Amino acid sequence: MKVFEKFIFYIKKFMKFLDEDSWQSTIVNILLAFLIIKFLLFPGLSFLLDTDFPIVAVVSQSMQHDNPLLNKKTDFDDWYKYHETYYNNYNITKDDFLKFPQKNGFRKGDILFIYGKEYKSLDVGDVIVFEGGLIYPIIHRVINVTKENGEVIEVQTKGDNNPYSINSSTLNEFSIKEDEYYGKAFFKIPYIGLIKIYLFKLLGLE
């Protein structure tokens, strides 16, 4: 049997194994999917979207549109009433917010696709991913932009459902610089990221 024919024979045999209804086949399928995503899909998207984080899973509730007083998901009007005073400090009106991308926020477990929009092109309302001194990047909304000679030099962010921008020893949302910025969110797939979140939790990798 020629080398090429042997190769085709073993490929067919492997494909038949993947189609089997067995625990061994299930494990191999999971590992294969992981390898394809990690070493083919993810690097490919990183190149196309020009960012180190082309896909991120939302791991907190900071962008979730819940009313903290009611502790439940609410409609936009009810949610905005709770945060209106803070946004007014930055001249952001309700009508302004309704024009923002991802105006309804997103929930823990959602998957977001990110592209490396130029930092100097960022504007109020953009949802961005940036380094925040934690084990995972942060996904919050730009609420203020500081420019110098017409160029963006820093932005201020806030989680939609946080009462204010965070300023702590590990994170200063009042001054997110270009070297901390990874990209801007442009597309969402709900809940799929819960698989990753619970898997990491199971493995103690949170």
N, C-alpha and C positions, 0 to 999 in steps of 0.2 A: 504493500500500500504506500503510495506516494505521500510525502510530507504534507502537502496541501490537503489531500484526501483525509489523512489522519486528523489534521486540524479541524476540518469540517465535521468529522465523525464525533470528536470530543466536544465540540461546541454544541452539536445537536443533543448529545448525551447530557451535557450540563443544563441546557434549556429544558429538557424533559424532567430533570431532577428539580429545577426551580418550580415546575408546574405541579409537582407532587403535593399531596395533602398529608404532610408529615411535619413533625416539630423541627427536624433537621433542616428541611427545606424552608420553613418559616424563618428560622434563625439566619440562614444564609441570605434570604431575600431582604431581611431587615439590615444586615450588615452591608449588603450590596447597595441598597438604597442610600445608606449613610455615606458610603464611600463615593458614590456618584454625586451626591449633593455637596459633600465637603470638598472633593478634589476636582470636580468638573463644573457643576452648576454654580456653586458659590464663587470660585475664581473667575468663571466666565462672566457672571453678572458684575463682579467687582470691576472687571476690565470695561465692560460695556457702559456701566453706570458711573464709572470714575470715582469710586469710593471704597474704603476698606470694609464698610458695613452696608452691603446692598440690600440685605434682608435683616430685620430685627424683630424680635418678639417683645411685645409689651409685657413687662413683668410687675408693674405696680398699678395702682388705681389713680395715680395723680392726674391723668388726662380723662378720667371717666366722669361723665356729666351726671353726678349724683348730688343731691342736696344734703350736705352733712348734717343739717338739723333734722331732716326726715329719715336719713340713713337708707335711702332708696333711690332708684333711677327715676328721674323726673323729666318733664318736657323742657324744651330750651328756655322758655319764658321763666319758669320757676327756678331753673338753675341760674340763669343770668341775674335774677334779682339778688341772689346771695352774693354775687361777685361784682355787681355793678359799680359800687363805690370805689373799689380798688382800680378797676379799669378806667373809671373817670379821671383818676389821678394822672393817667397817661393819655388822656384825650381819645380814648377808645370808646365809641358809643355802641349801643346794641346793633344799630344798622351796620356799623363798621364790622362788627364781629360776625354778623350773618353773611358777610361777603368773604370771610376768611376760608382758606382750604381746611378741610376736616373740621368744620364749624361745630359739629356735634361731638367732637373728641373721639376717643376710642377706649376700648375696655381691655382689662388684663387678659392676655391670651391672644389678642389680635396680632396679626403679622403685618408689618409695614415694609414697603419697598422704598428704598432711599436712592437718590442720585446726587452726585457731587456738584450741585449748583454752586457757582462761585460765591465765596463769602461776601464779596463787595456788592453782590446783587441781592442780598437778603433784605427782606422788608418786614414790617410789622404784620403779624398774622401768620407768617410761615411757621410750619412745624419742623423743627430741626433735631438732628441727633448730634450729641457732643460728649466729650470726655468730662466726667464729673467727679473723678476721684473714687469711683466705686468699681466693682468687678465687672459691671456691665455699663454700656453707654446710656445716657439719659435722653429721653424723647420729650421735649417740652416746646411751648410756643413762644415765638419772639413777640415781646410787647413793647420794646423800645429799641431804637437804633441810634447809635452815636456816630456821627460822621466828622471827618476832618479833611478840609479841602475837597469836599464832595465824595470822599472815600469812606466806606464803613470801617471803623476801627474797633468797635465792640458792640455787642448786642446784649440786651437783657431778656431773660426768658422767665416763664412761669408755667407750672403745670395747671391746666384749666381748672382742675378741681382742688388745687392747693389754695389756701387763703391769701398767700403772698409769695413773692420770689424768695428763694432760700439763700441765706448768707451764713454759711457755717465754716468750720475748719477744713472741710473737704470740698465744699461747693459754694461758689459765689456766683449766683445767677445774675447779679447786677453787672457782671463784666465777663461775658463769654468771648474769648478772643479767637482769631482765625486758626491758631495752632491747636485749638481744642475742638474745632468744628469738623464733623465727618460728612454731613450732607443734609438734604431736605427730603421730607416724606412726600410721596406723590400718589401712593396707592395703598389700599388696605384690604386685607382678607380677614374676616372675623374669626376669632377663636382657635384657629389652627395651631397657634403658638402654645396653647395649653399642653399639647403633647410634650413639647420641649421643656416647659416649666415643671411639669410633674415628673418627667424623667430625671431632670437635674435634682429635683427635690428628693426623689427616691435614692439617687446615687450620692446624696449629700454634697452636691456641687453648687448650691445656691450662692 
